[in-house]
């Protein structure tokens, strides 16, 4: 999937992946896509809740060998 910006939150625990995502999205334009890499297993639940609360669209999330990959579209 194509994206406009990427952040690496691997090795960070809750709530840091979400805080980094929130900051990155605030610097992006509406419709742009953010790619996030994380290793915190709780991030799956966090990203789903974050999307519902903020209106930013969680386009996809995948797990690859204990690494989580998210694509979030800025509202």
Backbone torsions as a table, in degrees:
resi	resn	phi	psi	omega
1	UNK	NA	141.5	178.6
2	UNK	-82.0	146.2	179.4
3	UNK	-143.5	161.2	-177.5
4	UNK	-97.4	-25.7	-177.6
5	UNK	-151.0	151.5	-179.4
6	UNK	-132.9	140.6	171.9
7	UNK	-127.7	146.0	179.7
8	UNK	-109.4	106.9	179.7
9	UNK	-109.1	20.2	179.4
10	UNK	-65.7	138.0	-179.5
11	UNK	87.1	-6.0	179.4
12	UNK	-99.6	142.2	178.5
13	UNK	-103.9	164.1	178.7
14	UNK	-50.7	134.9	8.3
15	UNK	-100.8	11.9	-172.6
16	UNK	-59.9	-40.8	177.5
17	UNK	-59.2	-39.6	179.0
18	UNK	-70.0	-40.7	179.6
19	UNK	-63.6	-41.3	177.5
20	UNK	-65.3	-38.6	178.4
21	UNK	-64.3	-46.5	179.7
22	UNK	-58.7	-44.5	179.7
23	UNK	-63.9	-45.5	-179.4
24	UNK	-62.9	-43.3	-179.5
25	UNK	-64.2	-33.3	-179.0
26	UNK	-66.8	-20.3	179.8
27	UNK	-95.3	1.5	-176.6
28	UNK	-106.9	163.6	177.8
29	UNK	-89.2	156.5	177.3
30	UNK	-56.7	133.6	179.0
31	UNK	92.8	-13.4	179.1
32	UNK	-77.2	156.6	-174.9
33	UNK	-113.9	133.3	177.8
34	UNK	-106.9	132.4	176.7
35	UNK	-104.1	126.2	-177.3
36	UNK	-123.9	133.5	173.6
37	UNK	-111.2	132.9	-179.1
38	UNK	-145.5	161.2	177.0
39	UNK	-121.2	-6.8	-179.4
40	UNK	-75.0	116.5	-179.7
41	UNK	-59.8	-27.4	178.2
42	UNK	-73.0	-9.3	-177.7
43	UNK	-66.9	-25.6	179.2
44	UNK	-60.0	-51.9	179.1
45	UNK	-64.0	-41.0	-179.0
46	UNK	-62.2	-44.5	-178.8
47	UNK	-68.0	-35.2	177.0
48	UNK	-65.0	-44.5	178.9
49	UNK	-66.8	-41.5	179.5
50	UNK	-58.9	-44.0	-179.8
51	UNK	-62.8	-43.9	179.8
52	UNK	-64.9	-40.5	-176.2
53	UNK	-73.6	-33.8	-173.1
54	UNK	-100.5	-19.1	-177.4
55	UNK	86.7	-2.7	173.6
56	UNK	-75.3	139.6	-172.2
57	UNK	-90.0	124.5	173.7
58	UNK	-82.7	100.0	-175.3
59	UNK	-70.2	-41.5	177.5
60	UNK	-163.7	157.1	170.8
61	UNK	-144.9	137.8	-177.8
62	UNK	-137.1	157.6	176.6
63	UNK	-118.2	129.0	177.9
64	UNK	-130.9	105.2	174.8
65	UNK	51.5	54.0	178.8
66	UNK	67.0	16.2	171.5
67	UNK	-114.7	137.8	-177.3
68	UNK	-106.5	136.7	-177.6
69	UNK	-124.8	128.7	-177.9
70	UNK	-127.0	145.9	171.1
71	UNK	-122.9	118.8	-177.0
72	UNK	-120.6	127.4	179.1
73	UNK	-96.6	126.3	-179.4
74	UNK	-67.2	133.0	-179.7
75	UNK	-71.6	NA	NA
